[in-house]
Amino acid sequence: MRSYKIPGPKGAAVLDVQEAYLSPSISTPMPLVWASAKDCVITDVDGNQYIDFTSGVLVTNTGHCHPKIVKAVQDQAALLLNCYDSAHPLRSQFVEKLASLLPEDLKRVLMLSSGSEAVDAALKIARISSGKHEVIGFENAFHGRTYGGMSAGGMFNTKAGFGPMVSGFLRAPFPDYYRMDGTEEEIDVKCLAALETVLKTQSTGEVGAVITEAYQGGAGSIVATPRFMRGLREFCNRYGILLIFDEVQASFGRTGRMFAFENFGIVPDIVVLGKGISSGLPTAAVVARHSIMEGLKRGSLSSTYGANPLSCAAGIASIEVIQEERLPERADKLGQLFKRRLYEMMERHRFIGDVRGMGLALAVEFVKDKQTKEPHPEFVHLFVHQLLKAGLSVMAPIGRFGNVLRVAPPLTMSEEMADEGLDIIERVLQQN
């Protein structure tokens, strides 16, 4: 098994400059200094290579630097880089192609430059459309780092020191089948009942929207059942509340379907898209029903870099690659391989408490004791650095206790490379 010295001399020099000048708010928990990446392999500045189990941060669904996407960006870069809100052919082509992927009702597209920006825009659209200012979010949810996203989210560590939050946000529990007591059905019933309680005890009668992640990414890839999501859709229908699906971490094949809401048999009113939408360029979108977007005044929502020509070129090419290479189907199939191997490791290793996720949005939760489920963040922080030295790039630990390993490789990964990366995980586990 490989054993890299990380960082190497060139990497250490880069990190020294970064330490001197970069804001400390930018976290660099892993000492990997990227030089290049191709498909599913990262090369650092010292020439070491790593299998990528991160996709950047669930961005490069199509693999790093896919030739078709690179060419589309290079060709467009020679023609036009930015024209703000002025029309250009690629913007029309991109929004038309994007709308063609979605259900009949979801056809109006607002282009933006980041997932956080898109969440804020979705919340504004919901308030304008509903005429109501209150929004129900979920405990342990992550919706980005703008004030709207932080206020809608339920993770303390993203808010600490930044108060006060935006008013009008209410909070309900999200099903966590590993840490909540009861069967899946009992937990679903309790969480749906809690929504009714929130409406009757926290609200002033002004709830216009509910916002949920397709799966709770920052909390540790926590996935609700289709039963819960259908119940949530019915709750919104019953009270005339808009349902916002934050799919920034989940769409474009990541969960085994083009869009994660398809796994649940429901259609939201507003969908927030980002990350995998353009394979690495700053792009995001809000898509909603015609009737919801109609209330917006001309010029009320726009973005300097939203729908810029480079991002549109990358977005069009990304969608074509996802369709041509059948990446949602590949994610579903490869995800089954990952789950099988990780479940086998869970049976053998005393620290693995849970394995969960959809498609290639997976997570492994580490605990000190499988009976008490006491989180074991100390082990995970050591473990991810051991994996890196062995040639496997993973993200820093996530989850509200910092004890969850996220597994999210590019959807283009071969079964052979997946097994090679999983073998590294297994060998490093055996050493602990």
Number of C-alpha atoms within 10 A of each C-alpha: 10 12 11 14 12 18 20 17 12 13 19 17 13 13 17 10 10 14 12 9 8 11 9 10 6 8 9 13 11 16 15 24 22 15 13 14 18 13 20 25 21 23 18 19 18 18 14 20 20 22 24 30 24 22 27 22 18 25 26 27 36 31 23 24 17 18 14 13 24 16 15 19 21 13 13 17 14 9 10 12 14 17 13 15 15 9 11 16 9 20 23 13 15 23 21 15 15 19 18 12 14 17 12 9 16 22 18 19 21 20 26 26 21 20 27 25 26 31 33 22 22 26 23 16 21 29 20 18 18 18 13 16 19 23 26 24 27 23 19 23 28 26 33 22 17 17 19 22 27 25 26 31 27 23 20 14 10 17 18 9 8 9 10 10 14 12 12 17 21 22 22 21 19 27 25 17 18 16 9 12 10 12 11 18 14 13 20 24 15 15 20 19 15 16 23 12 13 15 18 11 10 15 16 11 12 16 24 23 27 27 25 24 28 27 27 26 25 22 22 27 26 27 22 21 17 16 15 21 21 15 18 20 19 14 19 19 12 9 12 13 22 24 24 27 24 30 27 28 28 31 27 31 27 33 28 27 22 22 20 25 23 18 16 15 11 16 18 21 22 27 29 28 28 32 27 30 30 26 29 25 21 21 28 27 27 27 27 26 18 14 12 20 19 13 14 13 9 7 8 7 13 15 16 12 20 24 32 25 25 26 29 29 26 28 31 22 25 26 25 15 18 21 15 9 14 17 25 25 20 23 27 19 15 22 26 15 18 21 20 13 15 22 17 12 19 18 12 13 15 14 23 23 23 19 22 19 23 23 27 31 26 25 26 24 28 28 23 17 14 14 8 9 17 15 21 20 21 14 15 23 18 12 20 21 20 20 22 25 21 22 21 24 27 25 21 20 25 20 21 17 15 20 24 30 25 27 22 27 32 27 32 22 22 13 14 9 14 20 14 14 22 19 14 21 19 18 13 16 18 11 7 10
